[in-house]
């Protein structure tokens, strides 16, 4: 188990590096889809892997799961408000603040799922994840179907991949929509199937 935790932790750090320090990071000023990919990698891949690598029951009494859910959801919504988004794009310092907040909120969001405790009964995990998809889906749909460019920074950015700023925005919204759906609902379905399995019932899990 120690080896698997170490592998998860190192894997999380590797994904974090890909998001913030690899050539991908240099594209976020040019493409919203690259910027969105950064956020998704940090919050839905790096954060849970880093938590998976932490000692079991790490921070088990740290904070109420409702606060964890609100932190993860608020970070996504607030940083995609145009004013806040443009602030994050305005300087390296604010961009760093944005990325750190995504990592911190991602760690908080996934903590009740990865580091489960009595404060977060297992049966509530699928609901926790399902409800989290709703605000993300709303934001994704807005970006996908909006007929104007929401973030002015990308109007003046150099165009890559022969994408217009609006096409880029629509692809970014679609990426978020599909990615979050699988990232949240796949573990929710897995947990549900485990809870309903005869083996789990035989152990008195329900």
N, C-alpha and C positions, 0 to 999 in steps of 0.2 A: 504493500500500500504506500509505503514511503516513496518508492520509486515512481509510482503513478502520480502521486501528488507533486513530486519534483518535476516530472515531465509536463504536467498541466501548468504549473507555475512558469516554467521556462517557455512553454508554448504561448502562454498569455503575454509574457514580455516580448516574445518575438512578434506576435500580432500587433502589440502596441507600437513596436519599432516600425513595422510596416506602415501603420497608420500615420505616425507623426514624424518619422525621420527618413523614410525610404523615398525613392523618386515619386511615389504616389503623392506624398505631402506637397511636393512642388507644383502639383497640378491643381490644387484646390483653389488657387486664385484664377484659374483659367476655366475650370469646368465645375459646375454645381454638382454634377454626378460624382466627381472625385471627392468633393467636399463632403457629400452625403455618405460616400463609402467610408471615409475616415470616421465619421460619427458612428456608423453601424459597426465597424470593426472594433472601435473602442468600447462601445456600450454592450454589444451582444456577443462578442467573441473574447476579447481580451479580459474584460471584467469578470465574467464567470469562470474563465480558465484560471485567472489569478486566485480567485476565491477557492476554486477546487483544489488548488495547490496549498492553500493555507491549512494549518492544523485543524483537525476535526473539532467542531464546537467552538471554533474561534469566534469570539465576540457574540456568544449565544444569547446574552442578555443585553446586547448593545442598544437596540432601538426597536420601537414597535414596527411591525411589518407595514402598517398603514402609512407611516412616515416614509418608509423605504419606497413604497409604491408611488407616493406623491413626489418624492425627490426625483425618481427616474422619469416620471411623466412630465413634471414641471421643467426639467432641464431640456427635454426635447422641444416642448412647446415654446418656452421662453426664448431660447436661442434661435428659433425660426421666426420670431416676430421680426419684421424687416428692420426696425430700428436697432434691435439687439444684434441681429445678423450682421448688419453693416458695421456696427461697433467692433464685432469680432474680426471683421475684415480690415479694419482701419489701421491696425498696428500689430506688431509681433507680440507685444505684451498682452493685449486683449485677446489675441488668438490663442495664446498659451492659457490664459484664464478660461477661455471657452473649452479647450481640450481637457484641462484639469477638471473642470466641472462635469464634463461628460464621463470621465473616468470615475470620479468620486460618486456621482449619482448612479452610474452603472454598477459599481460595487455595492452600493446601498440597495439598488433594485434587486439584484440577484442574490443578495445575502440570505433572505428568507427561503429561497429555493435551494441554494447550494448548501448552506449551513443551517439546515432545518432545526427547529427547536420546539419545545412545548408551547411556546407563544404563537407558533404558526403550525397548526395541525395540518397533516399531510393532505387531507381532503380539500383544504382551502387553496392549495397551490394552483390547480387548474383554473379556478375562478379568478385568482390573482392575475394569472397570465392572460386569460381571455379578456378581462376587462381592460388590461393595459393595451391591448391592440386597438381599442376603440378610438382614443385620441390620436394615436399614430396613423390609423387608417384615415381619419378625417383630414389630418394634415397632408397625408400622401395624396388623397383625392383632390384636395385643393390645388396642390402643386401640379398634379397631372392634368387637370381639366381647366385650370385657369387660362384665360386667353390673353394674358399680359405677363410680362416679366416682373416677378415680385421683388427681386433683389437687384437694385440698380448697378451694383458692382460688375455684374456679368454682362451688362449692356456694352461696357467699354473694354471688356476683357478680350484678349486675343482669342480668336476662334480656332478650336482644334477639332479634329475628326469631322470637319465640314458640318458641324452642328450649329444651328442658330441658337441664340440665347434662350428662346422659348422652347425649342426642341430639347436643349440641354436640361431645362427645368422640368419638362414633362418626363424625360427619361429618369431624372433624379427622383421625382415623385413615384414613378413606377417601381424603381429599384427599392425604395423605402417600403412601399406597399407590400411587395412580394417578400422581401427579406424579413420584415418584422412579422408578417403572418407566419412564416415558417419558423422563425427564431423563437416565437412565443408559443405558438399552437402545437408545434411538434413536441416539446417537452411536456406541455399540458396534456396532450393525448397519451404520451408515454406514462405519465404519472397516473392518469385515469385508468389505463389498462392494467397497471400494476395493482392499483387499489381494488379493482374488480376481479382480479385473478383469484381462482380458488385457493391457491397457495397462500395468498395474503389473507384471505378470509379465515383459513385454517389457523393462522397465527394470531387471530383475533384483531387484525388490523382495522376491521370495520366494526 
